[in-house]
């Protein structure tokens, strides 16, 4: 199944979010997959040239 084939983030602070990502040209698409309702939730699309771990951590800290 496609949603589960992508890699999970391996950053110790972000791994609990269960975010997966796929690479599309210069971009990284971050998403969560819900097996319960068989749905993919797009969390973020970021340019791969930036420090995406820092950006995701900043967004996470704002959500708390």
mmCIF file as gemmi writes it, N, C-alpha and C atoms, coordinates in Angstrom:
data_model
loop_
_atom_site.group_PDB
_atom_site.id
_atom_site.type_symbol
_atom_site.label_atom_id
_atom_site.label_alt_id
_atom_site.label_comp_id
_atom_site.label_asym_id
_atom_site.label_entity_id
_atom_site.label_seq_id
_atom_site.pdbx_PDB_ins_code
_atom_site.Cartn_x
_atom_site.Cartn_y
_atom_site.Cartn_z
_atom_site.occupancy
_atom_site.B_iso_or_equiv
_atom_site.pdbx_formal_charge
_atom_site.auth_seq_id
_atom_site.auth_asym_id
_atom_site.pdbx_PDB_model_num
ATOM 1 N N . UNK Axp A 1 ? 0.845 -1.176 0 1 0 ? 1 A 1
ATOM 2 C CA . UNK Axp A 1 ? 0 0 0 1 0 ? 1 A 1
ATOM 3 C C . UNK Axp A 1 ? 0.891 1.239 0 1 0 ? 1 A 1
ATOM 4 N N . UNK Axp A 2 ? 0.592 2.19 -0.859 1 0 ? 2 A 1
ATOM 5 C CA . UNK Axp A 2 ? 1.439 3.372 -1.027 1 0 ? 2 A 1
ATOM 6 C C . UNK Axp A 2 ? 1.704 4.164 0.254 1 0 ? 2 A 1
ATOM 7 N N . UNK Axp A 3 ? 0.69 4.523 1.027 1 0 ? 3 A 1
ATOM 8 C CA . UNK Axp A 3 ? 0.956 5.409 2.171 1 0 ? 3 A 1
ATOM 9 C C . UNK Axp A 3 ? 1.968 4.857 3.168 1 0 ? 3 A 1
ATOM 10 N N . UNK Axp A 4 ? 2.072 3.551 3.279 1 0 ? 4 A 1
ATOM 11 C CA . UNK Axp A 4 ? 2.983 2.966 4.251 1 0 ? 4 A 1
ATOM 12 C C . UNK Axp A 4 ? 4.374 2.687 3.678 1 0 ? 4 A 1
ATOM 13 N N . UNK Axp A 5 ? 4.554 2.872 2.389 1 0 ? 5 A 1
ATOM 14 C CA . UNK Axp A 5 ? 5.857 2.61 1.772 1 0 ? 5 A 1
ATOM 15 C C . UNK Axp A 5 ? 6.857 3.731 1.998 1 0 ? 5 A 1
ATOM 16 N N . UNK Axp A 6 ? 6.382 4.935 2.243 1 0 ? 6 A 1
ATOM 17 C CA . UNK Axp A 6 ? 7.282 6.073 2.44 1 0 ? 6 A 1
ATOM 18 C C . UNK Axp A 6 ? 7.983 5.979 3.787 1 0 ? 6 A 1
ATOM 19 N N . UNK Axp A 7 ? 9.12 6.644 3.886 1 0 ? 7 A 1
ATOM 20 C CA . UNK Axp A 7 ? 9.904 6.648 5.122 1 0 ? 7 A 1
ATOM 21 C C . UNK Axp A 7 ? 9.247 7.489 6.207 1 0 ? 7 A 1
ATOM 22 N N . UNK Axp A 8 ? 9.442 7.048 7.44 1 0 ? 8 A 1
ATOM 23 C CA . UNK Axp A 8 ? 9.071 7.859 8.594 1 0 ? 8 A 1
ATOM 24 C C . UNK Axp A 8 ? 10.227 8.797 8.905 1 0 ? 8 A 1
ATOM 25 N N . UNK Axp A 9 ? 9.935 9.963 9.455 1 0 ? 9 A 1
ATOM 26 C CA . UNK Axp A 9 ? 11.001 10.849 9.914 1 0 ? 9 A 1
ATOM 27 C C . UNK Axp A 9 ? 11.755 10.156 11.034 1 0 ? 9 A 1
ATOM 28 N N . UNK Axp A 10 ? 13.067 10.318 11.044 1 0 ? 10 A 1
ATOM 29 C CA . UNK Axp A 10 ? 13.848 9.631 12.079 1 0 ? 10 A 1
ATOM 30 C C . UNK Axp A 10 ? 14.43 10.569 13.129 1 0 ? 10 A 1
ATOM 31 N N . UNK Axp A 11 ? 14.052 11.834 13.087 1 0 ? 11 A 1
ATOM 32 C CA . UNK Axp A 11 ? 14.493 12.77 14.109 1 0 ? 11 A 1
ATOM 33 C C . UNK Axp A 11 ? 13.81 12.403 15.429 1 0 ? 11 A 1
ATOM 34 N N . UNK Axp A 12 ? 14.591 12.264 16.502 1 0 ? 12 A 1
ATOM 35 C CA . UNK Axp A 12 ? 14.035 11.788 17.772 1 0 ? 12 A 1
ATOM 36 C C . UNK Axp A 12 ? 12.918 12.661 18.32 1 0 ? 12 A 1
ATOM 37 N N . UNK Axp A 13 ? 12.919 13.948 18.004 1 0 ? 13 A 1
ATOM 38 C CA . UNK Axp A 13 ? 11.864 14.844 18.491 1 0 ? 13 A 1
ATOM 39 C C . UNK Axp A 13 ? 10.613 14.805 17.622 1 0 ? 13 A 1
ATOM 40 N N . UNK Axp A 14 ? 10.75 14.343 16.39 1 0 ? 14 A 1
ATOM 41 C CA . UNK Axp A 14 ? 9.618 14.345 15.466 1 0 ? 14 A 1
ATOM 42 C C . UNK Axp A 14 ? 9.04 12.954 15.229 1 0 ? 14 A 1
ATOM 43 N N . UNK Axp A 15 ? 9.751 11.922 15.63 1 0 ? 15 A 1
ATOM 44 C CA . UNK Axp A 15 ? 9.324 10.555 15.334 1 0 ? 15 A 1
ATOM 45 C C . UNK Axp A 15 ? 7.96 10.236 15.944 1 0 ? 15 A 1
ATOM 46 N N . UNK Axp A 16 ? 7.638 10.812 17.078 1 0 ? 16 A 1
ATOM 47 C CA . UNK Axp A 16 ? 6.353 10.541 17.731 1 0 ? 16 A 1
ATOM 48 C C . UNK Axp A 16 ? 5.167 11.05 16.916 1 0 ? 16 A 1
ATOM 49 N N . UNK Axp A 17 ? 5.419 11.952 15.967 1 0 ? 17 A 1
ATOM 50 C CA . UNK Axp A 17 ? 4.344 12.482 15.128 1 0 ? 17 A 1
ATOM 51 C C . UNK Axp A 17 ? 3.905 11.5 14.048 1 0 ? 17 A 1
ATOM 52 N N . UNK Axp A 18 ? 4.734 10.458 13.829 1 0 ? 18 A 1
ATOM 53 C CA . UNK Axp A 18 ? 4.444 9.47 12.79 1 0 ? 18 A 1
ATOM 54 C C . UNK Axp A 18 ? 4.297 10.101 11.406 1 0 ? 18 A 1
ATOM 55 N N . UNK Axp A 19 ? 5.117 11.139 11.148 1 0 ? 19 A 1
ATOM 56 C CA . UNK Axp A 19 ? 5.102 11.773 9.838 1 0 ? 19 A 1
ATOM 57 C C . UNK Axp A 19 ? 5.914 10.942 8.854 1 0 ? 19 A 1
ATOM 58 N N . UNK Axp A 20 ? 5.368 10.76 7.689 1 0 ? 20 A 1
ATOM 59 C CA . UNK Axp A 20 ? 6.076 10.111 6.587 1 0 ? 20 A 1
ATOM 60 C C . UNK Axp A 20 ? 6.357 11.182 5.541 1 0 ? 20 A 1
ATOM 61 N N . UNK Axp A 21 ? 7.281 10.874 4.637 1 0 ? 21 A 1
ATOM 62 C CA . UNK Axp A 21 ? 7.562 11.857 3.598 1 0 ? 21 A 1
ATOM 63 C C . UNK Axp A 21 ? 7.908 11.18 2.281 1 0 ? 21 A 1
ATOM 64 N N . UNK Axp A 22 ? 7.597 11.9 1.208 1 0 ? 22 A 1
ATOM 65 C CA . UNK Axp A 22 ? 7.994 11.497 -0.134 1 0 ? 22 A 1
ATOM 66 C C . UNK Axp A 22 ? 8.685 12.687 -0.775 1 0 ? 22 A 1
ATOM 67 N N . UNK Axp A 23 ? 9.588 12.395 -1.681 1 0 ? 23 A 1
ATOM 68 C CA . UNK Axp A 23 ? 10.329 13.429 -2.399 1 0 ? 23 A 1
ATOM 69 C C . UNK Axp A 23 ? 9.699 13.599 -3.776 1 0 ? 23 A 1
ATOM 70 N N . UNK Axp A 24 ? 9.421 14.841 -4.126 1 0 ? 24 A 1
ATOM 71 C CA . UNK Axp A 24 ? 8.864 15.175 -5.433 1 0 ? 24 A 1
ATOM 72 C C . UNK Axp A 24 ? 9.652 16.354 -5.995 1 0 ? 24 A 1
ATOM 73 N N . UNK Axp A 25 ? 10.576 16.039 -6.879 1 0 ? 25 A 1
ATOM 74 C CA . UNK Axp A 25 ? 11.493 17.03 -7.453 1 0 ? 25 A 1
ATOM 75 C C . UNK Axp A 25 ? 12.273 17.71 -6.33 1 0 ? 25 A 1
ATOM 76 N N . UNK Axp A 26 ? 12.125 18.998 -6.16 1 0 ? 26 A 1
ATOM 77 C CA . UNK Axp A 26 ? 12.865 19.734 -5.122 1 0 ? 26 A 1
ATOM 78 C C . UNK Axp A 26 ? 12.1 19.818 -3.802 1 0 ? 26 A 1
ATOM 79 N N . UNK Axp A 27 ? 10.99 19.12 -3.692 1 0 ? 27 A 1
ATOM 80 C CA . UNK Axp A 27 ? 10.125 19.278 -2.538 1 0 ? 27 A 1
ATOM 81 C C . UNK Axp A 27 ? 9.981 17.993 -1.732 1 0 ? 27 A 1
ATOM 82 N N . UNK Axp A 28 ? 9.69 18.174 -0.457 1 0 ? 28 A 1
ATOM 83 C CA . UNK Axp A 28 ? 9.383 17.065 0.441 1 0 ? 28 A 1
ATOM 84 C C . UNK Axp A 28 ? 7.932 17.227 0.875 1 0 ? 28 A 1
ATOM 85 N N . UNK Axp A 29 ? 7.154 16.182 0.713 1 0 ? 29 A 1
ATOM 86 C CA . UNK Axp A 29 ? 5.763 16.202 1.101 1 0 ? 29 A 1
ATOM 87 C C . UNK Axp A 29 ? 5.625 15.358 2.365 1 0 ? 29 A 1
ATOM 88 N N . UNK Axp A 30 ? 5.2 15.976 3.444 1 0 ? 30 A 1
ATOM 89 C CA . UNK Axp A 30 ? 5.066 15.309 4.741 1 0 ? 30 A 1
ATOM 90 C C . UNK Axp A 30 ? 3.589 15.016 4.985 1 0 ? 30 A 1
ATOM 91 N N . UNK Axp A 31 ? 3.326 13.797 5.413 1 0 ? 31 A 1
ATOM 92 C CA . UNK Axp A 31 ? 1.94 13.409 5.629 1 0 ? 31 A 1
ATOM 93 C C . UNK Axp A 31 ? 1.821 12.386 6.747 1 0 ? 31 A 1
ATOM 94 N N . UNK Axp A 32 ? 0.584 12.24 7.209 1 0 ? 32 A 1
ATOM 95 C CA . UNK Axp A 32 ? 0.22 11.19 8.162 1 0 ? 32 A 1
ATOM 96 C C . UNK Axp A 32 ? -0.8 10.303 7.474 1 0 ? 32 A 1
ATOM 97 N N . UNK Axp A 33 ? -0.773 9.036 7.845 1 0 ? 33 A 1
ATOM 98 C CA . UNK Axp A 33 ? -1.741 8.099 7.278 1 0 ? 33 A 1
ATOM 99 C C . UNK Axp A 33 ? -2.566 7.482 8.389 1 0 ? 33 A 1
ATOM 100 N N . UNK Axp A 34 ? -3.862 7.51 8.219 1 0 ? 34 A 1
ATOM 101 C CA . UNK Axp A 34 ? -4.782 6.906 9.175 1 0 ? 34 A 1
ATOM 102 C C . UNK Axp A 34 ? -5.299 5.599 8.58 1 0 ? 34 A 1
ATOM 103 N N . UNK Axp A 35 ? -4.878 4.493 9.184 1 0 ? 35 A 1
ATOM 104 C CA . UNK Axp A 35 ? -5.374 3.2 8.718 1 0 ? 35 A 1
ATOM 105 C C . UNK Axp A 35 ? -6.85 3.036 9.043 1 0 ? 35 A 1
ATOM 106 N N . UNK Axp A 36 ? -7.295 3.635 10.125 1 0 ? 36 A 1
ATOM 107 C CA . UNK Axp A 36 ? -8.688 3.506 10.557 1 0 ? 36 A 1
ATOM 108 C C . UNK Axp A 36 ? -9.665 3.973 9.479 1 0 ? 36 A 1
ATOM 109 N N . UNK Axp A 37 ? -9.37 5.108 8.856 1 0 ? 37 A 1
ATOM 110 C CA . UNK Axp A 37 ? -10.266 5.599 7.805 1 0 ? 37 A 1
ATOM 111 C C . UNK Axp A 37 ? -9.611 5.616 6.427 1 0 ? 37 A 1
ATOM 112 N N . UNK Axp A 38 ? -8.449 4.946 6.318 1 0 ? 38 A 1
ATOM 113 C CA . UNK Axp A 38 ? -7.751 4.807 5.035 1 0 ? 38 A 1
ATOM 114 C C . UNK Axp A 38 ? -7.57 6.155 4.335 1 0 ? 38 A 1
ATOM 115 N N . UNK Axp A 39 ? -7.05 7.139 5.092 1 0 ? 39 A 1
ATOM 116 C CA . UNK Axp A 39 ? -6.917 8.505 4.604 1 0 ? 39 A 1
ATOM 117 C C . UNK Axp A 39 ? -5.505 9.024 4.824 1 0 ? 39 A 1
ATOM 118 N N . UNK Axp A 40 ? -5.004 9.763 3.835 1 0 ? 40 A 1
ATOM 119 C CA . UNK Axp A 40 ? -3.719 10.445 3.939 1 0 ? 40 A 1
ATOM 120 C C . UNK Axp A 40 ? -3.998 11.912 4.255 1 0 ? 40 A 1
ATOM 121 N N . UNK Axp A 41 ? -3.329 12.425 5.289 1 0 ? 41 A 1
ATOM 122 C CA . UNK Axp A 41 ? -3.461 13.827 5.684 1 0 ? 41 A 1
ATOM 123 C C . UNK Axp A 41 ? -2.159 14.538 5.395 1 0 ? 41 A 1
ATOM 124 N N . UNK Axp A 42 ? -2.181 15.479 4.465 1 0 ? 42 A 1
ATOM 125 C CA . UNK Axp A 42 ? -0.988 16.249 4.114 1 0 ? 42 A 1
ATOM 126 C C . UNK Axp A 42 ? -0.729 17.246 5.233 1 0 ? 42 A 1
ATOM 127 N N . UNK Axp A 43 ? 0.455 17.186 5.812 1 0 ? 43 A 1
ATOM 128 C CA . UNK Axp A 43 ? 0.828 18.084 6.903 1 0 ? 43 A 1
ATOM 129 C C . UNK Axp A 43 ? 1.623 19.288 6.413 1 0 ? 43 A 1
ATOM 130 N N . UNK Axp A 44 ? 2.486 19.058 5.419 1 0 ? 44 A 1
ATOM 131 C CA . UNK Axp A 44 ? 3.338 20.149 4.963 1 0 ? 44 A 1
ATOM 132 C C . UNK Axp A 44 ? 4.019 19.77 3.658 1 0 ? 44 A 1
ATOM 133 N N . UNK Axp A 45 ? 4.299 20.776 2.831 1 0 ? 45 A 1
ATOM 134 C CA . UNK Axp A 45 ? 5.115 20.613 1.634 1 0 ? 45 A 1
ATOM 135 C C . UNK Axp A 45 ? 6.212 21.659 1.729 1 0 ? 45 A 1
ATOM 136 N N . UNK Axp A 46 ? 7.468 21.196 1.761 1 0 ? 46 A 1
ATOM 137 C CA . UNK Axp A 46 ? 8.601 22.103 1.953 1 0 ? 46 A 1
ATOM 138 C C . UNK Axp A 46 ? 9.65 21.899 0.873 1 0 ? 46 A 1
ATOM 139 N N . UNK Axp A 47 ? 10.34 22.967 0.552 1 0 ? 47 A 1
ATOM 140 C CA . UNK Axp A 47 ? 11.469 22.868 -0.365 1 0 ? 47 A 1
ATOM 141 C C . UNK Axp A 47 ? 12.562 22.048 0.301 1 0 ? 47 A 1
ATOM 142 N N . UNK Axp A 48 ? 13.093 21.079 -0.406 1 0 ? 48 A 1
ATOM 143 C CA . UNK Axp A 48 ? 14.107 20.191 0.139 1 0 ? 48 A 1
ATOM 144 C C . UNK Axp A 48 ? 15.439 20.852 0.421 1 0 ? 48 A 1
ATOM 145 N N . UNK Axp A 49 ? 15.624 22.08 -0.04 1 0 ? 49 A 1
ATOM 146 C CA . UNK Axp A 49 ? 16.895 22.783 0.166 1 0 ? 49 A 1
ATOM 147 C C . UNK Axp A 49 ? 16.955 23.505 1.506 1 0 ? 49 A 1
ATOM 148 N N . UNK Axp A 50 ? 15.833 23.556 2.212 1 0 ? 50 A 1
ATOM 149 C CA . UNK Axp A 50 ? 15.827 24.236 3.511 1 0 ? 50 A 1
ATOM 150 C C . UNK Axp A 50 ? 16.039 23.221 4.623 1 0 ? 50 A 1
ATOM 151 N N . UNK Axp A 51 ? 16.219 23.698 5.822 1 0 ? 51 A 1
ATOM 152 C CA . UNK Axp A 51 ? 16.37 22.843 6.995 1 0 ? 51 A 1
ATOM 153 C C . UNK Axp A 51 ? 14.967 22.433 7.444 1 0 ? 51 A 1
ATOM 154 N N . UNK Axp A 52 ? 14.438 21.402 6.813 1 0 ? 52 A 1
ATOM 155 C CA . UNK Axp A 52 ? 13.049 21.02 7.049 1 0 ? 52 A 1
ATOM 156 C C . UNK Axp A 52 ? 12.807 20.517 8.472 1 0 ? 52 A 1
ATOM 157 N N . UNK Axp A 53 ? 13.791 19.91 9.099 1 0 ? 53 A 1
ATOM 158 C CA . UNK Axp A 53 ? 13.618 19.449 10.476 1 0 ? 53 A 1
ATOM 159 C C . UNK Axp A 53 ? 13.383 20.651 11.393 1 0 ? 53 A 1
ATOM 160 N N . UNK Axp A 54 ? 14.158 21.711 11.217 1 0 ? 54 A 1
ATOM 161 C CA . UNK Axp A 54 ? 13.982 22.92 12.024 1 0 ? 54 A 1
ATOM 162 C C . UNK Axp A 54 ? 12.597 23.524 11.801 1 0 ? 54 A 1
ATOM 163 N N . UNK Axp A 55 ? 12.179 23.606 10.55 1 0 ? 55 A 1
ATOM 164 C CA . UNK Axp A 55 ? 10.869 24.186 10.229 1 0 ? 55 A 1
ATOM 165 C C . UNK Axp A 55 ? 9.746 23.363 10.859 1 0 ? 55 A 1
ATOM 166 N N . UNK Axp A 56 ? 9.817 22.049 10.764 1 0 ? 56 A 1
ATOM 167 C CA . UNK Axp A 56 ? 8.784 21.197 11.35 1 0 ? 56 A 1
ATOM 168 C C . UNK Axp A 56 ? 8.764 21.324 12.871 1 0 ? 56 A 1
ATOM 169 N N . UNK Axp A 57 ? 9.937 21.419 13.49 1 0 ? 57 A 1
ATOM 170 C CA . UNK Axp A 57 ? 9.997 21.596 14.944 1 0 ? 57 A 1
ATOM 171 C C . UNK Axp A 57 ? 9.385 22.927 15.356 1 0 ? 57 A 1
ATOM 172 N N . UNK Axp A 58 ? 9.649 23.986 14.591 1 0 ? 58 A 1
ATOM 173 C CA . UNK Axp A 58 ? 9.065 25.291 14.89 1 0 ? 58 A 1
ATOM 174 C C . UNK Axp A 58 ? 7.543 25.236 14.789 1 0 ? 58 A 1
ATOM 175 N N . UNK Axp A 59 ? 7.034 24.594 13.755 1 0 ? 59 A 1
ATOM 176 C CA . UNK Axp A 59 ? 5.589 24.471 13.6 1 0 ? 59 A 1
ATOM 177 C C . UNK Axp A 59 ? 4.988 23.669 14.743 1 0 ? 59 A 1
ATOM 178 N N . UNK Axp A 60 ? 5.657 22.624 15.146 1 0 ? 60 A 1
ATOM 179 C CA . UNK Axp A 60 ? 5.184 21.804 16.251 1 0 ? 60 A 1
ATOM 180 C C . UNK Axp A 60 ? 5.138 22.607 17.549 1 0 ? 60 A 1
ATOM 181 N N . UNK Axp A 61 ? 6.158 23.416 17.794 1 0 ? 61 A 1
ATOM 182 C CA . UNK Axp A 61 ? 6.19 24.201 19.027 1 0 ? 61 A 1
ATOM 183 C C . UNK Axp A 61 ? 5.069 25.253 19.046 1 0 ? 61 A 1
ATOM 184 N N . UNK Axp A 62 ? 4.669 25.746 17.902 1 0 ? 62 A 1
ATOM 185 C CA . UNK Axp A 62 ? 3.579 26.718 17.826 1 0 ? 62 A 1
ATOM 186 C C . UNK Axp A 62 ? 2.219 26.076 18.075 1 0 ? 62 A 1
ATOM 187 N N . UNK Axp A 63 ? 2.098 24.781 17.777 1 0 ? 63 A 1
ATOM 188 C CA . UNK Axp A 63 ? 0.835 24.079 17.948 1 0 ? 63 A 1
ATOM 189 C C . UNK Axp A 63 ? 0.557 23.697 19.392 1 0 ? 63 A 1
ATOM 190 N N . UNK Axp A 64 ? 1.563 23.705 20.245 1 0 ? 64 A 1
ATOM 191 C CA . UNK Axp A 64 ? 1.394 23.295 21.641 1 0 ? 64 A 1
ATOM 192 C C . UNK Axp A 64 ? 0.635 24.327 22.441 1 0 ? 64 A 1
